[in-house]
Amino acid sequence: MTSRGRTWTHALADGAVGDAVPSVITADGTVGHDVARLIAVVPDPGSPYPRARNGEVGLREGLALAEAVTEVVAGDAHLPDDRRRPIVAVVDLPSQAYGRVEEMVGIHQALAAAVDAYVSARTAGHPVIALIVGQALSGGLLAHGGQANQILALDDPGVVVHAMHKRAAAKVTLRTVEELDELARRIPPLSYDVADWARLGLCDRLLDVDDADDPTERDVTTVKEALTAAVERARRGPRDLSNRLDSPGARETRVASRRVHEALAAQWRRVRDDDGTAPQ
């Protein structure tokens, strides 16, 4: 089954594309002077988990992502920080896998393993870049891409970054889809337009391409150049995610989030200074 995640991984790869499991593919691709590890979650119609057959991040996917990222971290542990390989999360995810089996077995633990692996890579000095080429919804993005130093996205109508699908959001908010679209024109966080999402300060660059479904040679060059610049920014920047709230976009559109963050940090400092311990 084709998907944008699979298409772009093959387009950016220098050679063969392998898989840890059929739904998690990996490859190496040249990015500037580096050889980056590309990782993508793709549909697997033959998955034994029906809820994870269309590219969702499920039990196998979360653990396979963790394994793929940890392999890179372990392999580069002997290298100086500035030579550790970039990791590019190619993102095209309809969501995490919603299912009774997933909840019973512990999808939260599988996804947490993936998140922990990406955090470990980032803090160890690996530039972690998320390249959003399609859907990036809900827990799927949180597990695969949400922990990146830098987030790039194609400026294309097929790219959607949000907490839930539009019809589900309309149902939860007791509105019609049309009413939700009207609200989105005034409230950027409600919008499903990737340009509106980028205004929140979470996107480090939107990329113009000719064909997001079948990238041209020019498209591949554009994306590789953007990845190269993102890797350089990641190596110069902080290893935490403070840039998400300090970006110009966030300073303009996420004022409330910044205030909450500052208030929590101040409370943490007061408790620590009062009794010499951090709050539990």
C-alpha positions in Angstrom: 0.0 0.0 0.0 1.4 3.4 -1.0 1.6 6.3 1.4 3.3 9.7 1.4 5.6 8.4 4.3 6.7 5.5 2.1 7.1 7.6 -1.0 9.2 10.3 0.6 11.4 7.8 2.5 12.2 6.2 -0.8 12.7 9.5 -2.5 15.2 10.7 0.2 17.0 7.4 0.6 20.4 6.8 -0.9 19.8 3.1 -1.3 17.7 0.3 -0.1 14.9 0.8 2.4 14.6 -1.8 5.1 12.0 -2.5 7.8 12.1 -3.4 11.5 8.5 -4.6 11.1 6.5 -4.2 7.8 4.9 -1.0 9.2 8.2 0.8 10.2 10.7 1.4 7.5 14.2 2.8 7.7 16.8 4.0 5.3 19.9 6.2 5.1 19.9 9.4 3.2 22.5 12.1 2.6 21.7 15.4 4.2 24.4 18.0 3.6 27.6 16.5 5.0 25.8 13.9 7.1 24.1 10.6 6.4 20.8 10.7 8.3 18.7 7.8 9.4 15.2 8.1 7.9 12.4 6.4 9.8 8.7 6.3 8.8 5.5 4.5 9.9 3.6 3.1 6.8 0.4 1.1 6.3 0.6 -2.6 6.7 -2.6 -4.2 5.4 -1.5 -7.6 6.8 -0.9 -6.5 10.3 -2.3 -8.8 13.0 -3.6 -5.7 14.7 -6.6 -4.4 12.6 -6.6 -1.0 14.2 -3.0 -0.4 13.0 -3.3 -1.4 9.3 -3.6 2.1 7.8 -0.4 3.7 9.1 -1.5 4.2 12.7 1.1 4.0 15.4 0.2 0.9 17.4 1.9 -1.6 19.7 4.3 -3.0 17.2 5.0 0.4 15.7 5.8 2.1 19.0 8.3 -0.6 20.0 9.8 -0.8 16.5 10.3 3.0 16.5 12.0 2.8 19.9 14.3 0.0 18.6 15.2 1.9 15.4 16.1 5.1 17.2 17.9 3.4 20.0 20.0 1.5 17.4 21.3 4.8 16.1 22.0 6.2 19.5 23.9 3.1 20.6 25.9 3.0 17.3 27.1 6.6 17.6 27.7 6.7 21.4 31.5 6.7 20.8 31.4 9.7 18.5 31.7 13.4 19.4 28.4 15.2 19.7 28.8 17.1 16.4 29.2 13.9 14.4 26.3 11.9 15.8 23.8 11.1 13.0 20.7 13.1 12.3 17.5 11.2 12.7 14.7 12.2 10.3 11.1 11.2 11.3 9.2 11.1 8.1 5.6 11.8 9.3 2.4 10.6 7.6 0.2 9.3 10.4 -3.6 9.1 10.7 -3.4 8.7 14.5 -2.4 6.2 17.1 -4.2 2.8 16.9 -7.5 2.9 18.7 -8.6 -0.6 19.8 -9.5 -2.7 22.8 -6.4 -4.9 22.3 -4.2 -1.9 22.2 -5.6 -0.5 25.4 -5.5 -3.8 27.3 -1.9 -4.7 26.3 -0.7 -1.1 26.9 -0.3 1.1 23.9 0.6 3.9 26.2 3.8 2.0 27.1 4.6 1.2 23.5 4.2 4.9 22.5 6.1 6.0 25.6 9.0 3.8 24.6 9.1 5.6 21.2 9.0 9.0 22.8 11.7 8.1 25.3 14.0 6.9 22.5 13.5 10.2 20.6 14.2 12.2 23.8 17.3 10.2 24.5 18.6 10.7 21.0 17.9 14.5 21.1 19.6 15.0 24.5 22.6 12.8 23.4 23.3 15.3 20.6 21.5 13.7 17.6 19.7 16.3 15.6 16.1 15.0 15.4 14.1 16.4 12.6 10.4 15.8 11.9 9.4 16.1 8.2 5.6 16.1 8.0 4.6 15.0 4.5 0.9 14.0 5.1 -1.3 13.6 8.2 0.1 14.2 11.6 -2.7 13.5 14.0 -3.2 12.9 17.7 -0.9 10.4 19.5 0.7 9.3 16.2 2.6 12.6 16.0 3.3 12.6 19.8 5.1 9.2 19.4 6.8 9.9 16.0 7.9 13.5 15.4 6.7 15.4 18.4 10.0 15.2 20.1 12.0 16.7 17.2 14.5 19.6 17.6 13.1 21.0 14.4 9.8 20.4 12.6 9.4 20.9 8.8 6.2 20.5 6.9 5.2 20.5 3.3 2.9 23.4 2.4 0.3 21.3 0.8 -3.5 20.8 1.4 -2.9 17.1 2.2 -0.8 18.0 5.2 -2.9 18.1 8.4 -1.5 18.6 11.9 -4.1 18.4 14.6 -5.3 16.7 17.8 -8.1 14.8 16.1 -9.9 14.3 12.8 -12.3 17.1 11.8 -15.5 15.1 12.1 -14.5 13.8 15.5 -13.7 17.3 16.7 -17.1 18.6 15.5 -18.8 15.8 17.4 -16.9 16.5 20.6 -17.5 20.2 20.4 -21.2 19.7 19.6 -20.8 21.6 16.3 -21.2 20.9 12.6 -18.1 20.7 10.5 -19.1 23.9 8.8 -19.4 25.7 12.2 -15.9 24.3 13.1 -14.5 25.7 9.9 -16.0 29.1 10.6 -14.4 29.2 14.1 -11.1 28.1 12.6 -11.0 31.3 10.5 -10.8 33.3 13.8 -9.0 30.8 16.1 -5.9 29.3 14.6 -5.6 26.3 16.9 -8.9 25.1 15.6 -7.8 25.3 12.0 -6.9 22.2 9.9 -4.9 24.4 7.5 -1.2 23.7 7.8 -0.3 27.4 7.3 -2.5 28.3 10.4 -0.8 25.6 12.4 2.6 27.0 11.4 1.6 30.4 12.8 1.5 28.8 16.3 5.3 28.7 16.3 5.6 24.9 16.2 6.8 24.8 12.6 10.4 25.8 11.8 9.7 26.0 8.0 7.0 25.3 5.5 8.3 23.8 2.2 6.8 24.5 -1.2 6.8 21.4 -3.4 5.4 20.7 -6.9 3.9 17.3 -6.0 3.6 16.0 -2.5 2.3 12.7 -3.7 4.9 12.0 -6.3 7.9 14.3 -5.6 9.9 15.6 -8.5 13.7 15.9 -8.5 13.3 19.6 -7.6 11.1 18.7 -4.7 13.7 16.2 -3.3 16.4 18.9 -3.6 14.2 21.4 -1.9 13.5 19.1 1.0 17.1 17.9 1.4 18.3 21.6 1.5 15.7 22.3 4.2 16.8 19.2 6.2 20.4 20.3 6.0 19.6 23.7 7.3 17.4 22.2 10.1 20.2 19.9 11.2 22.6 22.9 11.4 20.0 24.8 13.5 19.4 21.8 15.8 23.2 21.4 16.4 23.4 25.1 17.3 20.2 25.3 19.3 19.1 23.9 22.7 18.6 20.2 23.3 15.3 20.8 25.0 12.2 22.0 23.3 12.3 25.6 24.7 12.4 26.9 21.1 8.7 25.8 20.7 7.7 28.6 23.1 10.4 31.1 22.3 9.9 31.3 18.5 8.5 34.5 17.0 5.3 32.7 16.1 4.8 31.4 19.6 5.4 34.8 21.2 2.6 36.2 19.1 0.0 33.4 19.1 0.7 31.4 22.2 0.8 34.1 24.9 -1.4 32.1 27.3 0.8 29.0 27.0 3.9 31.0 27.7 2.3 32.6 30.8 1.2 29.2 32.1 4.8 27.8 31.5 6.3 30.8 33.3 3.9 30.5 36.3 4.7 26.7 36.7 8.4 27.4 36.5 8.1 30.1 39.1 6.1 27.8 41.4 8.7 25.0 40.9 11.5 27.4 41.9 9.7 28.6 45.0 9.0 25.1 46.3 12.6 24.1 45.6 14.0 27.2 47.3 11.7 26.8 50.4 12.6 23.3 51.4 15.5 22.4 49.1 13.5 19.7 47.2 11.6 19.7 44.0 7.8 19.0 44.1 6.8 15.4 43.5 
